[in-house]
């Protein structure tokens, strides 16, 4: 399962991108779950009863709030990977500098 947590993931302009992602994930017998707010991510994690492997994909702007949810929520299994989408090199540098915070999560 690919969980896309991004404020724009359900915007009309992103519908085509979400459809392409869903198609790609579906080719691996997976599912795409779009949540546009960190609160929705927290709710989904709390309601998840299974131990399905999952990957978190988020925007740079939502990275810290997502990490906060992952640290403070009791759920069945941590993400296998966390993908942070960055638009600028400085964002990638900052995201990588926070990588050690994620190690216990993945």
MDAnalysis code that builds the backbone (N, CA, C; Angstrom):
import MDAnalysis as mda
import numpy as np

u = mda.Universe.empty(318, n_residues=106, atom_resindex=np.repeat(np.arange(106), 3), trajectory=True)
u.add_TopologyAttr("name", ["N", "CA", "C"] * 106)
u.add_TopologyAttr("resid", np.arange(1, 107))
u.add_TopologyAttr("resname", ["UNK", "UNK", "UNK", "UNK", "UNK", "UNK", "UNK", "UNK", "UNK", "UNK", "UNK", "UNK", "UNK", "UNK", "UNK", "UNK", "UNK", "UNK", "UNK", "UNK", "UNK", "UNK", "UNK", "UNK", "UNK", "UNK", "UNK", "UNK", "UNK", "UNK", "UNK", "UNK", "UNK", "UNK", "UNK", "UNK", "UNK", "UNK", "UNK", "UNK", "UNK", "UNK", "UNK", "UNK", "UNK", "UNK", "UNK", "UNK", "UNK", "UNK", "UNK", "UNK", "UNK", "UNK", "UNK", "UNK", "UNK", "UNK", "UNK", "UNK", "UNK", "UNK", "UNK", "UNK", "UNK", "UNK", "UNK", "UNK", "UNK", "UNK", "UNK", "UNK", "UNK", "UNK", "UNK", "UNK", "UNK", "UNK", "UNK", "UNK", "UNK", "UNK", "UNK", "UNK", "UNK", "UNK", "UNK", "UNK", "UNK", "UNK", "UNK", "UNK", "UNK", "UNK", "UNK", "UNK", "UNK", "UNK", "UNK", "UNK", "UNK", "UNK", "UNK", "UNK", "UNK", "UNK"])
u.atoms.positions = np.array([
    [0.844, -1.175, 0.000],
    [0.000, 0.000, 0.000],
    [0.889, 1.238, 0.000],
    [0.551, 2.167, -0.863],
    [1.231, 3.456, -0.900],
    [0.286, 4.486, -0.296],
    [0.704, 5.114, 0.788],
    [-0.092, 6.156, 1.437],
    [0.501, 7.494, 1.033],
    [-0.278, 8.274, 0.298],
    [0.161, 9.588, -0.175],
    [-0.472, 10.637, 0.731],
    [0.333, 11.252, 1.565],
    [-0.139, 12.266, 2.502],
    [0.368, 13.622, 2.029],
    [-0.528, 14.379, 1.423],
    [-0.144, 15.661, 0.841],
    [-1.398, 16.509, 0.689],
    [-1.292, 17.772, 1.040],
    [-2.431, 18.663, 0.939],
    [-3.022, 18.763, -0.452],
    [-2.230, 18.499, -1.462],
    [-2.729, 18.643, -2.829],
    [-3.129, 17.320, -3.481],
    [-3.023, 16.221, -2.771],
    [-3.256, 14.921, -3.417],
    [-4.693, 14.722, -3.890],
    [-5.640, 15.461, -3.334],
    [-7.024, 15.307, -3.793],
    [-7.511, 16.518, -4.577],
    [-6.606, 17.453, -4.872],
    [-6.966, 18.605, -5.697],
    [-7.325, 18.140, -7.106],
    [-8.258, 18.839, -7.755],
    [-8.609, 18.466, -9.136],
    [-7.395, 18.413, -10.065],
    [-6.418, 19.283, -9.840],
    [-5.226, 19.291, -10.684],
    [-4.365, 18.052, -10.487],
    [-4.538, 17.355, -9.369],
    [-3.727, 16.164, -9.074],
    [-4.445, 14.858, -9.359],
    [-5.657, 14.923, -9.865],
    [-6.435, 13.705, -10.120],
    [-5.704, 12.792, -11.103],
    [-5.153, 13.367, -12.159],
    [-4.447, 12.565, -13.164],
    [-3.199, 11.909, -12.554],
    [-2.469, 12.663, -11.758],
    [-1.278, 12.119, -11.088],
    [-1.665, 10.977, -10.143],
    [-2.733, 11.156, -9.390],
    [-3.199, 10.107, -8.476],
    [-3.638, 8.869, -9.251],
    [-4.286, 9.066, -10.384],
    [-4.721, 7.931, -11.207],
    [-3.520, 7.151, -11.741],
    [-2.476, 7.866, -12.153],
    [-1.262, 7.185, -12.632],
    [-0.583, 6.423, -11.508],
    [-0.510, 7.042, -10.327],
    [0.080, 6.356, -9.177],
    [-0.719, 5.103, -8.816],
    [-2.040, 5.236, -8.812],
    [-2.897, 4.088, -8.489],
    [-2.683, 2.954, -9.489],
    [-2.529, 3.303, -10.750],
    [-2.285, 2.295, -11.783],
    [-0.951, 1.586, -11.553],
    [0.094, 2.365, -11.272],
    [1.415, 1.775, -11.025],
    [1.418, 0.888, -9.784],
    [0.804, 1.357, -8.717],
    [0.746, 0.583, -7.482],
    [-0.087, -0.675, -7.703],
    [-1.162, -0.547, -8.460],
    [-2.020, -1.695, -8.764],
    [-1.306, -2.779, -9.540],
    [-0.321, -2.418, -10.362],
    [0.443, -3.424, -11.112],
    [1.232, -4.333, -10.181],
    [1.459, -3.888, -8.960],
    [2.150, -4.706, -7.958],
    [1.170, -5.270, -6.934],
    [-0.108, -5.294, -7.326],
    [-1.178, -5.780, -6.438],
    [-1.289, -4.956, -5.169],
    [-0.964, -3.677, -5.270],
    [-1.068, -2.785, -4.126],
    [-2.239, -1.843, -4.277],
    [-2.337, -0.924, -3.343],
    [-3.409, 0.072, -3.359],
    [-2.832, 1.428, -3.029],
    [-3.446, 2.462, -3.580],
    [-3.075, 3.835, -3.271],
    [-4.118, 4.409, -2.330],
    [-3.650, 4.983, -1.227],
    [-4.531, 5.658, -0.276],
    [-4.095, 7.122, -0.226],
    [-5.005, 8.028, -0.561],
    [-4.705, 9.457, -0.547],
    [-5.328, 10.097, 0.691],
    [-4.506, 10.787, 1.452],
    [-5.001, 11.574, 2.583],
    [-4.454, 12.984, 2.427],
    [-5.329, 13.971, 2.541],
    [-4.874, 15.336, 2.292],
    [-4.531, 16.091, 3.566],
    [-4.738, 15.468, 4.714],
    [-4.376, 16.121, 5.969],
    [-3.731, 15.097, 6.896],
    [-2.837, 15.572, 7.725],
    [-2.124, 14.703, 8.654],
    [-3.107, 14.043, 9.618],
    [-4.190, 14.732, 9.956],
    [-5.193, 14.159, 10.852],
    [-5.821, 12.907, 10.235],
    [-6.014, 12.945, 8.912],
    [-6.560, 11.776, 8.230],
    [-5.563, 10.619, 8.261],
    [-4.281, 10.918, 8.154],
    [-3.254, 9.878, 8.254],
    [-3.319, 9.218, 9.628],
    [-3.407, 10.024, 10.657],
    [-3.472, 9.497, 12.014],
    [-4.698, 8.601, 12.191],
    [-5.831, 9.031, 11.684],
    [-7.068, 8.243, 11.786],
    [-6.930, 6.915, 11.045],
    [-6.369, 6.959, 9.839],
    [-6.184, 5.722, 9.057],
    [-5.264, 4.756, 9.792],
    [-4.191, 5.268, 10.380],
    [-3.258, 4.404, 11.096],
    [-3.911, 3.764, 12.318],
    [-4.700, 4.534, 13.039],
    [-5.365, 4.003, 14.230],
    [-6.423, 2.967, 13.876],
    [-7.064, 3.127, 12.713],
    [-8.121, 2.208, 12.305],
    [-7.607, 0.986, 11.565],
    [-6.331, 0.974, 11.210],
    [-5.759, -0.148, 10.472],
    [-5.552, -1.330, 11.412],
    [-6.297, -2.387, 11.180],
    [-6.214, -3.563, 12.055],
    [-5.182, -4.580, 11.568],
    [-4.874, -4.550, 10.275],
    [-3.946, -5.522, 9.722],
    [-2.506, -5.082, 9.855],
    [-1.636, -5.885, 9.317],
    [-0.213, -5.585, 9.363],
    [0.319, -5.503, 7.935],
    [-0.444, -4.846, 7.070],
    [-0.088, -4.722, 5.665],
    [1.145, -3.847, 5.516],
    [2.154, -4.301, 4.776],
    [3.317, -3.446, 4.518],
    [2.875, -2.192, 3.758],
    [3.453, -1.058, 4.104],
    [3.066, 0.179, 3.445],
    [4.240, 1.128, 3.336],
    [4.095, 2.066, 2.398],
    [5.101, 3.091, 2.146],
    [4.407, 4.439, 2.302],
    [5.049, 5.360, 3.002],
    [4.514, 6.709, 3.156],
    [5.203, 7.625, 2.159],
    [4.412, 8.326, 1.362],
    [4.929, 9.336, 0.448],
    [4.301, 10.664, 0.855],
    [5.130, 11.664, 1.081],
    [4.622, 12.948, 1.533],
    [5.397, 14.094, 0.897],
    [4.835, 15.266, 0.979],
    [5.522, 16.451, 0.479],
    [6.502, 16.942, 1.547],
    [7.427, 17.768, 1.137],
    [8.373, 18.335, 2.093],
    [7.630, 19.117, 3.177],
    [6.593, 19.857, 2.778],
    [5.846, 20.672, 3.730],
    [5.138, 19.814, 4.788],
    [4.751, 18.602, 4.432],
    [4.032, 17.725, 5.360],
    [4.947, 16.728, 6.070],
    [6.244, 16.794, 5.811],
    [7.174, 15.812, 6.372],
    [7.173, 15.816, 7.902],
    [7.402, 16.947, 8.527],
    [7.489, 17.014, 9.990],
    [6.158, 16.640, 10.642],
    [5.011, 17.162, 10.159],
    [3.746, 16.724, 10.758],
    [3.522, 15.211, 10.634],
    [3.910, 14.628, 9.505],
    [3.771, 13.172, 9.346],
    [4.663, 12.422, 10.335],
    [5.892, 12.905, 10.511],
    [6.800, 12.263, 11.471],
    [6.229, 12.346, 12.889],
    [5.616, 13.467, 13.200],
    [5.005, 13.639, 14.521],
    [3.883, 12.625, 14.723],
    [3.066, 12.425, 13.705],
    [1.984, 11.435, 13.790],
    [2.560, 10.037, 13.949],
    [3.581, 9.709, 13.174],
    [4.166, 8.368, 13.254],
    [4.787, 8.109, 14.630],
    [5.386, 9.121, 15.216],
    [6.003, 8.952, 16.534],
    [4.958, 8.819, 17.638],
    [3.814, 9.489, 17.481],
    [2.853, 9.542, 18.569],
    [1.659, 8.626, 18.429],
    [1.588, 7.837, 17.360],
    [0.430, 6.989, 17.116],
    [0.809, 5.530, 17.277],
    [-0.018, 4.795, 17.987],
    [0.191, 3.349, 18.107],
    [-0.560, 2.678, 16.965],
    [0.182, 1.993, 16.116],
    [-0.434, 1.330, 14.975],
    [0.267, 0.008, 14.749],
    [-0.298, -0.785, 13.848],
    [0.145, -2.171, 13.706],
    [1.535, -2.342, 13.120],
    [1.976, -1.461, 12.261],
    [3.298, -1.627, 11.675],
    [3.807, -0.342, 11.071],
    [5.092, -0.042, 11.245],
    [5.651, 1.190, 10.682],
    [5.773, 1.080, 9.163],
    [5.954, 2.210, 8.492],
    [6.145, 2.143, 7.039],
    [7.465, 1.453, 6.701],
    [7.465, 0.752, 5.574],
    [8.708, 0.136, 5.097],
    [9.688, 1.208, 4.639],
    [9.150, 2.218, 4.009],
    [9.953, 3.338, 3.494],
    [9.156, 4.622, 3.649],
    [9.880, 5.731, 3.687],
    [9.268, 7.054, 3.678],
    [9.889, 7.814, 2.515],
    [9.038, 8.313, 1.636],
    [9.476, 9.074, 0.471],
    [9.020, 10.511, 0.666],
    [9.958, 11.446, 0.607],
    [9.644, 12.860, 0.746],
    [9.869, 13.537, -0.606],
    [8.818, 14.112, -1.140],
    [8.895, 14.783, -2.434],
    [9.369, 16.219, -2.230],
    [10.508, 16.545, -2.827],
    [11.118, 17.862, -2.664],
    [11.155, 18.576, -4.009],
    [10.925, 19.882, -3.973],
    [10.970, 20.679, -5.195],
    [12.313, 21.372, -5.392],
    [13.049, 21.563, -4.320],
    [14.304, 22.314, -4.384],
    [15.419, 21.534, -3.692],
    [16.654, 21.704, -4.140],
    [17.775, 20.993, -3.514],
    [17.884, 21.239, -2.013],
    [17.605, 22.447, -1.568],
    [17.721, 22.727, -0.126],
    [16.696, 21.927, 0.680],
    [15.532, 21.649, 0.084],
    [14.540, 20.818, 0.766],
    [15.054, 19.388, 0.909],
    [15.671, 18.876, -0.142],
    [16.221, 17.518, -0.086],
    [17.320, 17.431, 0.968],
    [18.156, 18.454, 1.042],
    [19.221, 18.473, 2.052],
    [18.628, 18.453, 3.456],
    [17.612, 19.263, 3.677],
    [16.984, 19.320, 4.997],
    [16.268, 18.002, 5.316],
    [15.582, 17.421, 4.340],
    [14.897, 16.142, 4.558],
    [15.902, 15.056, 4.926],
    [17.028, 15.026, 4.235],
    [18.050, 14.016, 4.532],
    [18.678, 14.246, 5.904],
    [18.762, 15.505, 6.343],
    [19.343, 15.765, 7.661],
    [18.438, 15.266, 8.779],
    [17.160, 15.081, 8.491],
    [16.211, 14.555, 9.476],
    [16.086, 13.031, 9.403],
    [16.853, 12.410, 8.534],
    [16.735, 10.972, 8.300],
    [16.927, 10.144, 9.564],
    [17.847, 10.552, 10.440],
    [18.079, 9.753, 11.643],
    [16.850, 9.714, 12.554],
    [15.983, 10.717, 12.436],
    [14.740, 10.691, 13.205],
    [13.810, 9.575, 12.736],
    [13.950, 9.190, 11.469],
    [13.050, 8.201, 10.886],
    [13.498, 6.778, 11.129],
    [14.767, 6.579, 11.457],
    [15.307, 5.221, 11.562],
    [14.483, 4.314, 12.469],
    [14.064, 4.775, 13.649],
    [13.253, 3.884, 14.490],
    [11.883, 3.569, 13.879],
    [11.431, 4.413, 12.934],
    [10.113, 4.226, 12.354],
    [10.093, 3.200, 11.231],
    [11.194, 3.106, 10.490],
    [11.227, 2.228, 9.314],
    [12.018, 0.959, 9.594],
])
